[in-house]
Amino acid sequence: MGITSPLVNTLSLALGVSGVTLQELVQAYDVLANQGQKVTPYFIKKIVDRTGNVFEETIVKSEQVIDPRIAFLTTYVMQDVVKSGTGTRVRSIARPVGAKTGTTNDNRDAWFIGFTPSLIAGVWVGFDQEASLGNQEAGGRTAAPIWLYFMEKALEKMPVESFPVPDGIVFEKVDPKTGESVSERGISEAFLLGTSPNSSFADEIKSFFR
């Protein structure tokens, strides 16, 4: 998905214990926003002289690296970060957004990565020489407002977009406490086709643990 920095071989890697660059994180999360396609970052789109002669032009390269359904399910979950999680400070943007906050040990680094279907941006706050930002300076408090300020300006004239739902995804209402399927007063959750609480797959899992 775009991570090229060396990653430590430890179980806590899932919590983010290895150092990566902001560009790597933005590229990796862009795969989720882009239905599983990884796009190679570039900084110069085209160089043209005053007569229109093109000296150099970047050819955008993309590659399908994860299942579009998995990308959507992850994005669907990440929207809750803004709705009711650690990223509620950006909820005022009033459009579908997938996001992730991040805070390292001793509040030395504060992160916020957020994306709509057509635009992604990442914010890192910290010191060049590692030092604490302060006890309360977490990603959702320190980095998120910077992201919000930029995205509100960048998306000001763009229509509100919803994340496209790929084939093979179903929605079902479930009890938020038990995960069981309910007909009303539940929350809508997304599932891979055949894995929802009402599916035969779910019945097999339940019988296995009985």
C-alpha positions in Angstrom: 0.0 0.0 0.0 3.0 2.3 -0.2 4.9 1.8 3.1 8.6 1.5 2.2 10.3 2.4 5.6 11.7 -0.6 7.5 9.1 -2.1 9.9 10.0 -3.8 13.1 9.1 -7.5 13.4 7.0 -7.4 16.5 3.3 -8.0 17.3 2.9 -4.4 18.4 3.5 -3.3 14.8 -0.3 -3.4 14.4 -0.4 -0.4 16.8 2.0 1.6 14.7 5.4 1.2 16.5 7.5 1.7 13.4 8.3 5.2 12.1 7.1 6.1 8.7 6.8 9.4 6.7 3.7 11.5 6.2 3.9 10.8 2.5 3.8 7.0 3.1 0.8 7.3 5.3 -1.1 9.4 2.9 -0.3 7.0 0.1 -1.4 4.0 2.1 -4.7 5.5 3.2 -5.3 6.7 -0.3 -5.5 3.0 -1.3 -8.6 2.7 0.9 -10.2 5.9 -0.6 -9.3 4.7 -4.1 -11.1 1.4 -4.0 -8.0 -0.6 -3.4 -5.8 1.1 -6.1 -2.4 2.4 -5.2 -1.3 5.5 -7.1 2.4 6.4 -7.2 2.9 9.9 -5.8 4.4 12.6 -7.9 5.2 16.3 -7.4 5.5 17.7 -10.9 2.6 17.1 -13.3 3.9 18.8 -16.4 6.6 21.2 -17.5 5.6 23.4 -20.5 7.3 26.4 -22.1 5.5 29.5 -23.2 4.9 28.1 -26.7 3.1 25.0 -25.3 6.0 22.6 -25.9 5.9 19.9 -23.2 9.4 19.2 -21.8 8.3 16.6 -19.3 5.0 15.1 -18.1 4.3 12.6 -15.4 2.4 9.5 -16.4 0.2 8.5 -13.5 0.7 4.9 -12.5 -1.9 2.9 -10.5 -2.1 -0.7 -9.4 -4.9 -2.7 -7.7 -3.2 -3.9 -4.5 -6.2 -4.9 -2.3 -9.7 -6.1 -2.8 -12.1 -3.1 -3.4 -14.5 -4.7 -0.9 -11.9 -4.7 1.8 -11.0 -1.1 1.0 -14.6 -0.1 1.3 -15.2 -2.0 4.6 -12.2 -0.4 6.1 -13.3 3.1 4.9 -16.8 2.4 6.3 -15.4 1.8 9.7 -13.0 4.8 9.5 -16.0 7.1 9.0 -17.0 6.4 12.6 -13.7 8.1 13.7 -15.3 11.4 12.6 -18.9 10.6 13.6 -18.2 9.4 17.1 -14.5 8.7 17.7 -11.3 10.6 18.2 -11.8 12.7 15.1 -15.1 14.4 16.0 -13.4 17.9 15.9 -13.7 17.7 12.1 -17.3 16.6 12.0 -18.3 20.2 11.0 -17.1 19.5 7.5 -20.5 17.8 7.0 -19.6 15.3 4.3 -18.5 11.6 4.3 -14.9 11.4 5.6 -12.8 8.4 6.6 -10.1 9.3 9.1 -7.5 8.1 11.6 -5.9 10.0 14.4 -2.5 9.1 15.8 -0.5 10.0 18.9 2.9 8.6 19.8 4.4 7.9 23.2 4.7 11.0 25.5 2.7 13.0 22.9 5.8 13.5 20.8 3.9 13.2 17.5 0.3 14.1 16.6 -1.2 12.8 13.3 -4.4 13.2 11.4 -5.1 11.5 8.1 -8.5 12.1 6.5 -10.0 11.5 3.1 -13.2 12.0 1.0 -13.8 10.0 -2.2 -11.7 12.5 -4.2 -9.2 14.1 -1.9 -6.9 13.0 0.9 -4.7 15.0 3.2 -2.4 14.2 6.1 -1.1 16.4 9.0 1.8 15.7 11.3 2.7 18.0 14.2 5.9 17.5 16.2 9.4 18.8 16.8 12.4 18.0 14.6 14.2 16.9 17.7 11.9 14.6 19.6 10.1 16.3 22.5 6.7 16.2 24.0 4.1 18.5 22.5 2.3 18.6 25.9 0.1 16.2 27.9 -3.2 17.1 26.0 -1.7 17.4 22.5 -3.1 14.2 20.8 -3.8 13.8 17.1 -7.5 14.6 17.4 -6.8 17.8 19.3 -3.6 19.1 17.7 -3.5 17.9 14.1 -7.2 17.5 13.2 -8.0 21.3 13.3 -5.2 21.9 10.8 -6.6 19.3 8.5 -10.1 20.7 8.8 -8.9 24.2 8.0 -7.3 23.0 4.8 -10.0 20.6 3.7 -12.8 23.2 4.2 -11.0 25.5 1.8 -10.1 22.8 -0.7 -13.6 21.3 -0.9 -15.5 24.5 -0.6 -16.8 24.4 -4.2 -16.8 20.6 -4.6 -20.1 18.6 -4.3 -20.6 16.3 -1.3 -19.6 12.8 -2.4 -20.4 9.3 -0.9 -17.9 6.5 -1.1 -18.9 4.1 -3.9 -20.1 0.7 -2.8 -18.5 -2.2 -4.7 -20.3 -5.3 -5.7 -20.2 -8.0 -3.0 -21.1 -5.6 -0.1 -24.4 -5.9 1.9 -25.8 -3.7 4.7 -27.7 -5.1 7.7 -29.0 -3.6 10.9 -27.4 -5.0 14.0 -27.6 -4.5 17.7 -24.5 -2.3 18.6 -23.9 -4.3 21.8 -24.3 -7.9 20.6 -23.8 -7.7 16.9 -26.9 -9.7 16.3 -29.2 -8.8 13.4 -32.3 -6.7 14.3 -35.2 -5.4 12.3 -35.3 -1.9 13.9 -33.5 0.4 16.3 -30.1 -1.0 15.3 -27.2 0.5 13.4 -26.5 -0.2 9.8 -23.2 -2.1 9.2 -21.5 -3.3 6.1 -20.5 -6.9 5.4 -19.0 -9.0 2.7 -21.7 -10.8 0.9 -22.4 -14.1 2.8 -20.8 -13.0 6.1 -23.7 -10.9 7.6 -25.4 -12.1 10.9 -28.2 -13.5 8.9 -26.0 -15.6 6.6 -25.3 -19.3 6.8 -21.6 -18.4 7.4 -22.6 -16.6 10.6 -24.7 -19.7 11.7 -21.6 -21.9 11.2 -19.4 -19.6 13.3 -22.0 -19.5 16.1 -22.3 -23.3 16.1 -18.5 -23.7 16.2 -18.4 -21.7 19.5 -21.3 -23.4 21.2 
